[in-house]
Amino acid sequence: MKQPVFRNTLLVFINEKIIPVKISDIAFIHSAGGLVKVYAKDGRRYLISQVLDELEPQVNPYLFFRASRQFLINRDVIVMAEHFFNRRLVVKLSMETPERIIVSKMKAPELVAWMQR
């Protein structure tokens, strides 16, 4: 059986430039208000034209978790997850996020299992 091939690089466009960003350098990807931004571990931010539903199957599921409709997060930047109302979880990252990362009670067990892989 053929192993799935995941992207190693994401191309971002800034003015007339096309810049390759290593997937491993991405802390999280956030979608809000019709805009999708890539947040790099070094603090840089990039606007991209793809939506999270397109990106999610293209990245290694060992490295990235779809925490909510708004967030795709890299396991390397997770500091902790803590209980929130109604059996949901709030994920804390090693860097600031534009809004709280809240994982639904349906996805919470999946997140915990993924974190211990």
N, CA, C and O atoms as a GROMACS GRO file, in nm:
protein
  468
    1MET      N    1   0.083  -0.119   0.000
    1MET     CA    2   0.000   0.000   0.000
    1MET      C    3   0.088   0.125   0.000
    1MET      O    4   0.188   0.132   0.071
    2LYS      N    5   0.050   0.221  -0.079
    2LYS     CA    6   0.129   0.344  -0.093
    2LYS      C    7   0.109   0.433   0.029
    2LYS      O    8  -0.004   0.457   0.072
    3GLN      N    9   0.220   0.483   0.084
    3GLN     CA   10   0.215   0.574   0.198
    3GLN      C   11   0.169   0.712   0.150
    3GLN      O   12   0.208   0.756   0.041
    4PRO      N   13   0.088   0.780   0.230
    4PRO     CA   14   0.047   0.916   0.188
    4PRO      C   15   0.168   1.010   0.189
    4PRO      O   16   0.259   0.998   0.272
    5VAL      N   17   0.166   1.102   0.097
    5VAL     CA   18   0.274   1.201   0.089
    5VAL      C   19   0.220   1.333   0.140
    5VAL      O   20   0.121   1.386   0.088
    6PHE      N   21   0.286   1.387   0.242
    6PHE     CA   22   0.242   1.513   0.300
    6PHE      C   23   0.336   1.624   0.254
    6PHE      O   24   0.452   1.599   0.222
    7ARG      N   25   0.286   1.745   0.252
    7ARG     CA   26   0.367   1.859   0.211
    7ARG      C   27   0.479   1.886   0.311
    7ARG      O   28   0.461   1.868   0.432
    8ASN      N   29   0.593   1.928   0.258
    8ASN     CA   30   0.705   1.972   0.342
    8ASN      C   31   0.711   2.124   0.347
    8ASN      O   32   0.769   2.182   0.438
    9THR      N   33   0.649   2.187   0.248
    9THR     CA   34   0.658   2.331   0.231
    9THR      C   35   0.521   2.388   0.194
    9THR      O   36   0.443   2.325   0.124
   10LEU      N   37   0.496   2.507   0.244
   10LEU     CA   38   0.376   2.580   0.208
   10LEU      C   39   0.422   2.709   0.141
   10LEU      O   40   0.508   2.780   0.195
   11LEU      N   41   0.367   2.739   0.026
   11LEU     CA   42   0.407   2.862  -0.043
   11LEU      C   43   0.316   2.976   0.000
   11LEU      O   44   0.193   2.964  -0.003
   12VAL      N   45   0.378   3.086   0.039
   12VAL     CA   46   0.303   3.205   0.077
   12VAL      C   47   0.340   3.316  -0.020
   12VAL      O   48   0.451   3.322  -0.071
   13PHE      N   49   0.245   3.403  -0.043
   13PHE     CA   50   0.265   3.510  -0.140
   13PHE      C   51   0.264   3.644  -0.068
   13PHE      O   52   0.167   3.679   0.000
   14ILE      N   53   0.372   3.719  -0.086
   14ILE     CA   54   0.382   3.852  -0.028
   14ILE      C   55   0.420   3.948  -0.140
   14ILE      O   56   0.528   3.939  -0.198
   15ASN      N   57   0.329   4.039  -0.170
   15ASN     CA   58   0.344   4.129  -0.284
   15ASN      C   59   0.368   4.046  -0.410
   15ASN      O   60   0.282   3.967  -0.448
   16GLU      N   61   0.480   4.061  -0.474
   16GLU     CA   62   0.510   3.984  -0.595
   16GLU      C   63   0.600   3.865  -0.565
   16GLU      O   64   0.646   3.797  -0.658
   17LYS      N   65   0.626   3.838  -0.438
   17LYS     CA   66   0.718   3.731  -0.401
   17LYS      C   67   0.644   3.604  -0.362
   17LYS      O   68   0.535   3.609  -0.306
   18ILE      N   69   0.705   3.491  -0.394
   18ILE     CA   70   0.654   3.360  -0.352
   18ILE      C   71   0.759   3.307  -0.254
   18ILE      O   72   0.874   3.286  -0.291
   19ILE      N   73   0.718   3.284  -0.130
   19ILE     CA   74   0.811   3.244  -0.025
   19ILE      C   75   0.776   3.105   0.026
   19ILE      O   76   0.662   3.080   0.068
   20PRO      N   77   0.874   3.012   0.023
   20PRO     CA   78   0.847   2.880   0.079
   20PRO      C   79   0.864   2.882   0.232
   20PRO      O   80   0.964   2.932   0.283
   21VAL      N   81   0.766   2.828   0.302
   21VAL     CA   82   0.773   2.818   0.448
   21VAL      C   83   0.768   2.669   0.480
   21VAL      O   84   0.675   2.599   0.439
   22LYS      N   85   0.867   2.621   0.554
   22LYS     CA   86   0.868   2.480   0.591
   22LYS      C   87   0.750   2.450   0.682
   22LYS      O   88   0.721   2.526   0.775
   23ILE      N   89   0.684   2.340   0.655
   23ILE     CA   90   0.570   2.300   0.738
   23ILE      C   91   0.613   2.286   0.884
   23ILE      O   92   0.538   2.323   0.974
   24SER      N   93   0.732   2.235   0.908
   24SER     CA   94   0.782   2.216   1.045
   24SER      C   95   0.806   2.349   1.116
   24SER      O   96   0.815   2.350   1.239
   25ASP      N   97   0.816   2.460   1.042
   25ASP     CA   98   0.836   2.593   1.102
   25ASP      C   99   0.704   2.662   1.137
   25ASP      O  100   0.703   2.771   1.195
   26ILE      N  101   0.593   2.598   1.102
   26ILE     CA  102   0.461   2.656   1.128
   26ILE      C  103   0.414   2.616   1.267
   26ILE      O  104   0.412   2.498   1.302
   27ALA      N  105   0.375   2.716   1.347
   27ALA     CA  106   0.322   2.690   1.481
   27ALA      C  107   0.174   2.654   1.473
   27ALA      O  108   0.130   2.555   1.530
   28PHE      N  109   0.099   2.736   1.400
   28PHE     CA  110  -0.044   2.708   1.381
   28PHE      C  111  -0.094   2.787   1.262
   28PHE      O  112  -0.031   2.881   1.214
   29ILE      N  113  -0.210   2.744   1.215
   29ILE     CA  114  -0.278   2.813   1.106
   29ILE      C  115  -0.415   2.852   1.160
   29ILE      O  116  -0.486   2.770   1.218
   30HIS      N  117  -0.452   2.977   1.140
   30HIS     CA  118  -0.576   3.031   1.198
   30HIS      C  119  -0.664   3.088   1.088
   30HIS      O  120  -0.617   3.159   0.998
   31SER      N  121  -0.792   3.057   1.096
   31SER     CA  122  -0.890   3.107   1.001
   31SER      C  123  -0.993   3.191   1.074
   31SER      O  124  -1.053   3.146   1.172
   32ALA      N  125  -1.015   3.312   1.026
   32ALA     CA  126  -1.117   3.399   1.086
   32ALA      C  127  -1.157   3.505   0.985
   32ALA      O  128  -1.073   3.561   0.914
   33GLY      N  129  -1.285   3.533   0.979
   33GLY     CA  130  -1.334   3.640   0.892
   33GLY      C  131  -1.300   3.621   0.746
   33GLY      O  132  -1.281   3.719   0.674
   34GLY      N  133  -1.293   3.496   0.701
   34GLY     CA  134  -1.262   3.469   0.561
   34GLY      C  135  -1.113   3.477   0.527
   34GLY      O  136  -1.076   3.456   0.412
   35LEU      N  137  -1.029   3.506   0.626
   35LEU     CA  138  -0.884   3.511   0.604
   35LEU      C  139  -0.816   3.395   0.674
   35LEU      O  140  -0.853   3.358   0.786
   36VAL      N  141  -0.716   3.338   0.609
   36VAL     CA  142  -0.638   3.229   0.669
   36VAL      C  143  -0.494   3.277   0.683
   36VAL      O  144  -0.430   3.316   0.585
   37LYS      N  145  -0.444   3.274   0.807
   37LYS     CA  146  -0.307   3.318   0.834
   37LYS      C  147  -0.224   3.203   0.888
   37LYS      O  148  -0.270   3.122   0.968
   38VAL      N  149  -0.101   3.198   0.841
   38VAL     CA  150  -0.002   3.103   0.890
   38VAL      C  151   0.084   3.177   0.991
   38VAL      O  152   0.136   3.286   0.963
   39TYR      N  153   0.098   3.119   1.110
   39TYR     CA  154   0.183   3.178   1.214
   39TYR      C  155   0.305   3.089   1.229
   39TYR      O  156   0.295   2.973   1.269
   40ALA      N  157   0.422   3.144   1.196
   40ALA     CA  158   0.546   3.068   1.206
   40ALA      C  159   0.596   3.069   1.350
   40ALA      O  160   0.560   3.157   1.428
   41LYS      N  161   0.678   2.972   1.384
   41LYS     CA  162   0.732   2.962   1.520
   41LYS      C  163   0.818   3.083   1.556
   41LYS      O  164   0.830   3.118   1.673
   42ASP      N  165   0.876   3.149   1.454
   42ASP     CA  166   0.961   3.266   1.480
   42ASP      C  167   0.879   3.395   1.493
   42ASP      O  168   0.935   3.504   1.508
   43GLY      N  169   0.744   3.383   1.489
   43GLY     CA  170   0.659   3.500   1.507
   43GLY      C  171   0.609   3.564   1.379
   43GLY      O  172   0.519   3.647   1.384
   44ARG      N  173   0.666   3.526   1.265
   44ARG     CA  174   0.619   3.584   1.139
   44ARG      C  175   0.480   3.531   1.105
   44ARG      O  176   0.443   3.421   1.144
   45ARG      N  177   0.403   3.612   1.032
   45ARG     CA  178   0.267   3.575   0.992
   45ARG      C  179   0.254   3.594   0.842
   45ARG      O  180   0.310   3.686   0.783
   46TYR      N  181   0.180   3.504   0.782
   46TYR     CA  182   0.159   3.509   0.637
   46TYR      C  183   0.012   3.485   0.606
   46TYR      O  184  -0.053   3.401   0.669
   47LEU      N  185  -0.039   3.558   0.511
   47LEU     CA  186  -0.174   3.538   0.462
   47LEU      C  187  -0.166   3.436   0.349
   47LEU      O  188  -0.079   3.445   0.263
   48ILE      N  189  -0.257   3.339   0.349
   48ILE     CA  190  -0.258   3.241   0.241
   48ILE      C  191  -0.396   3.233   0.180
   48ILE      O  192  -0.495   3.278   0.239
   49SER      N  193  -0.404   3.176   0.060
   49SER     CA  194  -0.531   3.170  -0.011
   49SER      C  195  -0.605   3.039   0.013
   49SER      O  196  -0.724   3.029  -0.020
   50GLN      N  197  -0.540   2.939   0.069
   50GLN     CA  198  -0.606   2.812   0.094
   50GLN      C  199  -0.687   2.818   0.223
   50GLN      O  200  -0.659   2.898   0.312
   51VAL      N  201  -0.787   2.733   0.231
   51VAL     CA  202  -0.867   2.724   0.354
   51VAL      C  203  -0.822   2.601   0.433
   51VAL      O  204  -0.756   2.512   0.380
   52LEU      N  205  -0.857   2.598   0.561
   52LEU     CA  206  -0.813   2.489   0.648
   52LEU      C  207  -0.859   2.352   0.598
   52LEU      O  208  -0.787   2.254   0.612
   53ASP      N  209  -0.979   2.346   0.541
   53ASP     CA  210  -1.028   2.218   0.489
   53ASP      C  211  -0.940   2.163   0.377
   53ASP      O  212  -0.929   2.042   0.360
   54GLU      N  213  -0.876   2.251   0.300
   54GLU     CA  214  -0.784   2.208   0.195
   54GLU      C  215  -0.648   2.169   0.254
   54GLU      O  216  -0.586   2.072   0.211
   55LEU      N  217  -0.603   2.246   0.352
   55LEU     CA  218  -0.470   2.223   0.410
   55LEU      C  219  -0.462   2.100   0.498
   55LEU      O  220  -0.362   2.028   0.496
   56GLU      N  221  -0.566   2.075   0.574
   56GLU     CA  222  -0.563   1.967   0.674
   56GLU      C  223  -0.516   1.833   0.617
   56GLU      O  224  -0.429   1.770   0.677
   57PRO      N  225  -0.570   1.785   0.503
   57PRO     CA  226  -0.522   1.655   0.452
   57PRO      C  227  -0.382   1.660   0.391
   57PRO      O  228  -0.324   1.555   0.362
   58GLN      N  229  -0.328   1.778   0.371
   58GLN     CA  230  -0.197   1.793   0.308
   58GLN      C  231  -0.081   1.794   0.408
   58GLN      O  232   0.035   1.784   0.369
   59VAL      N  233  -0.113   1.805   0.538
   59VAL     CA  234  -0.008   1.808   0.640
   59VAL      C  235  -0.011   1.678   0.721
   59VAL      O  236  -0.115   1.614   0.733
   60ASN      N  237   0.104   1.642   0.774
   60ASN     CA  238   0.118   1.518   0.849
   60ASN      C  239   0.031   1.522   0.975
   60ASN      O  240   0.048   1.611   1.058
   61PRO      N  241  -0.062   1.427   0.989
   61PRO     CA  242  -0.150   1.428   1.106
   61PRO      C  243  -0.078   1.395   1.237
   61PRO      O  244  -0.134   1.414   1.345
   62TYR      N  245   0.045   1.345   1.228
   62TYR     CA  246   0.124   1.327   1.351
   62TYR      C  247   0.168   1.464   1.404
   62TYR      O  248   0.174   1.485   1.525
   63LEU      N  249   0.198   1.557   1.312
   63LEU     CA  250   0.247   1.690   1.351
   63LEU      C  251   0.136   1.791   1.377
   63LEU      O  252   0.150   1.877   1.464
   64PHE      N  253   0.027   1.782   1.302
   64PHE     CA  254  -0.079   1.883   1.311
   64PHE      C  255  -0.212   1.823   1.349
   64PHE      O  256  -0.247   1.712   1.308
   65PHE      N  257  -0.287   1.899   1.429
   65PHE     CA  258  -0.420   1.858   1.475
   65PHE      C  259  -0.519   1.969   1.444
   65PHE      O  260  -0.492   2.086   1.470
   66ARG      N  261  -0.632   1.931   1.390
   66ARG     CA  262  -0.739   2.028   1.363
   66ARG      C  263  -0.817   2.043   1.493
   66ARG      O  264  -0.906   1.964   1.523
   67ALA      N  265  -0.783   2.146   1.569
   67ALA     CA  266  -0.840   2.166   1.701
   67ALA      C  267  -0.983   2.219   1.695
   67ALA      O  268  -1.065   2.189   1.783
   68SER      N  269  -1.013   2.297   1.591
   68SER     CA  270  -1.146   2.356   1.576
   68SER      C  271  -1.161   2.401   1.432
   68SER      O  272  -1.072   2.380   1.349
   69ARG      N  273  -1.273   2.464   1.402
   69ARG     CA  274  -1.290   2.517   1.265
   69ARG      C  275  -1.187   2.625   1.235
   69ARG      O  276  -1.153   2.648   1.120
   70GLN      N  277  -1.138   2.691   1.341
   70GLN     CA  278  -1.046   2.804   1.322
   70GLN      C  279  -0.898   2.766   1.328
   70GLN      O  280  -0.815   2.841   1.276
   71PHE      N  281  -0.862   2.654   1.390
   71PHE     CA  282  -0.721   2.625   1.418
   71PHE      C  283  -0.673   2.489   1.371
   71PHE      O  284  -0.741   2.387   1.388
   72LEU      N  285  -0.555   2.490   1.312
   72LEU     CA  286  -0.476   2.372   1.282
   72LEU      C  287  -0.346   2.395   1.358
   72LEU      O  288  -0.273   2.490   1.326
   73ILE      N  289  -0.314   2.310   1.457
   73ILE     CA  290  -0.202   2.339   1.547
   73ILE      C  291  -0.092   2.235   1.538
   73ILE      O  292  -0.118   2.117   1.515
   74ASN      N  293   0.031   2.281   1.556
   74ASN     CA  294   0.149   2.195   1.553
   74ASN      C  295   0.176   2.145   1.695
   74ASN      O  296   0.176   2.223   1.790
   75ARG      N  297   0.199   2.016   1.709
   75ARG     CA  298   0.222   1.957   1.841
   75ARG      C  299   0.345   2.016   1.911
   75ARG      O  300   0.350   2.017   2.034
   76ASP      N  301   0.442   2.066   1.835
   76ASP     CA  302   0.566   2.120   1.895
   76ASP      C  303   0.543   2.244   1.980
   76ASP      O  304   0.625   2.275   2.066
   77VAL      N  305   0.433   2.316   1.958
   77VAL     CA  306   0.411   2.441   2.031
   77VAL      C  307   0.304   2.427   2.140
   77VAL      O  308   0.269   2.526   2.206
   78ILE      N  309   0.252   2.306   2.160
   78ILE     CA  310   0.152   2.286   2.264
   78ILE      C  311   0.220   2.281   2.400
   78ILE      O  312   0.313   2.204   2.422
   79VAL      N  313   0.174   2.365   2.491
   79VAL     CA  314   0.225   2.367   2.628
   79VAL      C  315   0.138   2.279   2.716
   79VAL      O  316   0.188   2.201   2.797
   80MET      N  317   0.005   2.293   2.698
   80MET     CA  318  -0.088   2.211   2.778
   80MET      C  319  -0.229   2.227   2.723
   80MET      O  320  -0.259   2.315   2.643
   81ALA      N  321  -0.315   2.137   2.771
   81ALA     CA  322  -0.459   2.148   2.746
   81ALA      C  323  -0.524   2.145   2.884
   81ALA      O  324  -0.484   2.068   2.971
   82GLU      N  325  -0.624   2.230   2.903
   82GLU     CA  326  -0.692   2.230   3.032
   82GLU      C  327  -0.843   2.223   3.014
   82GLU      O  328  -0.897   2.265   2.912
   83HIS      N  329  -0.909   2.168   3.115
   83HIS     CA  330  -1.053   2.151   3.108
   83HIS      C  331  -1.123   2.285   3.102
   83HIS      O  332  -1.080   2.383   3.162
   84PHE      N  333  -1.232   2.286   3.027
   84PHE     CA  334  -1.313   2.405   3.005
   84PHE      C  335  -1.458   2.362   3.024
   84PHE      O  336  -1.484   2.244   3.048
   85PHE      N  337  -1.551   2.453   3.014
   85PHE     CA  338  -1.693   2.421   3.035
   85PHE      C  339  -1.740   2.307   2.945
   85PHE      O  340  -1.691   2.292   2.833
   86ASN      N  341  -1.835   2.228   2.996
   86ASN     CA  342  -1.900   2.121   2.919
   86ASN      C  343  -1.804   2.022   2.854
   86ASN      O  344  -1.822   1.985   2.738
   87ARG      N  345  -1.703   1.980   2.928
   87ARG     CA  346  -1.608   1.877   2.885
   87ARG      C  347  -1.527   1.916   2.761
   87ARG      O  348  -1.471   1.831   2.692
   88ARG      N  349  -1.520   2.046   2.734
   88ARG     CA  350  -1.433   2.093   2.627
   88ARG      C  351  -1.294   2.116   2.685
   88ARG      O  352  -1.275   2.115   2.806
   89LEU      N  353  -1.197   2.138   2.596
   89LEU     CA  354  -1.060   2.167   2.639
   89LEU      C  355  -1.015   2.299   2.578
   89LEU      O  356  -1.056   2.336   2.469
   90VAL      N  357  -0.929   2.368   2.651
   90VAL     CA  358  -0.862   2.487   2.598
   90VAL      C  359  -0.716   2.448   2.583
   90VAL      O  360  -0.654   2.398   2.677
   91VAL      N  361  -0.661   2.471   2.464
   91VAL     CA  362  -0.522   2.437   2.436
   91VAL      C  363  -0.438   2.563   2.449
   91VAL      O  364  -0.470   2.667   2.390
   92LYS      N  365  -0.331   2.554   2.526
   92LYS     CA  366  -0.237   2.665   2.541
   92LYS      C  367  -0.112   2.635   2.459
   92LYS      O  368  -0.058   2.525   2.465
   93LEU      N  369  -0.069   2.733   2.382
   93LEU     CA  370   0.051   2.718   2.300
   93LEU      C  371   0.165   2.799   2.360
   93LEU      O  372   0.144   2.884   2.447
   94SER      N  373   0.285   2.774   2.312
   94SER     CA  374   0.402   2.847   2.361
   94SER      C  375   0.410   2.988   2.305
   94SER      O  376   0.501   3.064   2.339
   95MET      N  377   0.314   3.025   2.221
   95MET     CA  378   0.308   3.161   2.168
   95MET      C  379   0.163   3.208   2.171
   95MET      O  380   0.071   3.127   2.182
   96GLU      N  381   0.146   3.336   2.161
   96GLU     CA  382   0.012   3.394   2.169
   96GLU      C  383  -0.070   3.360   2.045
   96GLU      O  384  -0.017   3.354   1.934
   97THR      N  385  -0.199   3.339   2.065
   97THR     CA  386  -0.290   3.311   1.955
   97THR      C  387  -0.394   3.424   1.947
   97THR      O  388  -0.421   3.490   2.047
   98PRO      N  389  -0.451   3.446   1.829
   98PRO     CA  390  -0.547   3.555   1.814
   98PRO      C  391  -0.676   3.536   1.895
   98PRO      O  392  -0.746   3.633   1.924
   99GLU      N  393  -0.707   3.413   1.930
   99GLU     CA  394  -0.822   3.383   2.014
   99GLU      C  395  -0.796   3.250   2.084
   99GLU      O  396  -0.703   3.178   2.049
  100ARG      N  397  -0.878   3.219   2.184
  100ARG     CA  398  -0.862   3.093   2.256
  100ARG      C  399  -0.882   2.974   2.163
  100ARG      O  400  -0.968   2.977   2.075
  101ILE      N  401  -0.802   2.870   2.184
  101ILE     CA  402  -0.819   2.747   2.107
  101ILE      C  403  -0.904   2.653   2.192
  101ILE      O  404  -0.857   2.593   2.288
  102ILE      N  405  -1.031   2.642   2.155
  102ILE     CA  406  -1.124   2.559   2.231
  102ILE      C  407  -1.158   2.435   2.148
  102ILE      O  408  -1.204   2.444   2.034
  103VAL      N  409  -1.133   2.320   2.210
  103VAL     CA  410  -1.160   2.192   2.144
  103VAL      C  411  -1.294   2.140   2.196
  103VAL      O  412  -1.317   2.135   2.317
  104SER      N  413  -1.382   2.101   2.106
  104SER     CA  414  -1.515   2.055   2.143
  104SER      C  415  -1.509   1.927   2.226
  104SER      O  416  -1.408   1.856   2.225
  105LYS      N  417  -1.616   1.899   2.299
  105LYS     CA  418  -1.618   1.777   2.381
  105LYS      C  419  -1.612   1.653   2.293
  105LYS      O  420  -1.565   1.548   2.339
  106MET      N  421  -1.657   1.660   2.169
  106MET     CA  422  -1.647   1.548   2.075
  106MET      C  423  -1.502   1.521   2.035
  106MET      O  424  -1.461   1.406   2.022
  107LYS      N  425  -1.424   1.628   2.015
  107LYS     CA  426  -1.285   1.614   1.970
  107LYS      C  427  -1.185   1.605   2.084
  107LYS      O  428  -1.069   1.569   2.062
  108ALA      N  429  -1.227   1.637   2.206
  108ALA     CA  430  -1.135   1.638   2.321
  108ALA      C  431  -1.064   1.504   2.341
  108ALA      O  432  -0.942   1.503   2.358
  109PRO      N  433  -1.135   1.388   2.339
  109PRO     CA  434  -1.064   1.261   2.356
  109PRO      C  435  -0.964   1.234   2.242
  109PRO      O  436  -0.858   1.175   2.264
  110GLU      N  437  -0.999   1.278   2.121
  110GLU     CA  438  -0.911   1.263   2.005
  110GLU      C  439  -0.782   1.345   2.025
  110GLU      O  440  -0.673   1.299   1.993
  111LEU      N  441  -0.797   1.466   2.077
  111LEU     CA  442  -0.682   1.552   2.104
  111LEU      C  443  -0.590   1.486   2.208
  111LEU      O  444  -0.469   1.481   2.189
  112VAL      N  445  -0.648   1.436   2.316
  112VAL     CA  446  -0.568   1.375   2.422
  112VAL      C  447  -0.494   1.253   2.368
  112VAL      O  448  -0.376   1.234   2.398
  113ALA      N  449  -0.561   1.169   2.290
  113ALA     CA  450  -0.497   1.052   2.230
  113ALA      C  451  -0.384   1.094   2.135
  113ALA      O  452  -0.277   1.032   2.133
  114TRP      N  453  -0.408   1.200   2.057
  114TRP     CA  454  -0.308   1.250   1.963
  114TRP      C  455  -0.186   1.306   2.037
  114TRP      O  456  -0.072   1.286   1.994
  115MET      N  457  -0.209   1.375   2.148
  115MET     CA  458  -0.100   1.435   2.224
  115MET      C  459  -0.006   1.330   2.283
  115MET      O  460   0.113   1.356   2.301
  116GLN      N  461  -0.059   1.210   2.312
  116GLN     CA  462   0.028   1.109   2.372
  116GLN      C  463   0.088   1.013   2.271
  116GLN      O  464   0.156   0.918   2.309
  117ARG      N  465   0.065   1.036   2.142
  117ARG     CA  466   0.127   0.953   2.039
  117ARG      C  467   0.274   0.976   2.030
  117ARG      O  468   0.341   0.914   1.948
   0.00000   0.00000   0.00000
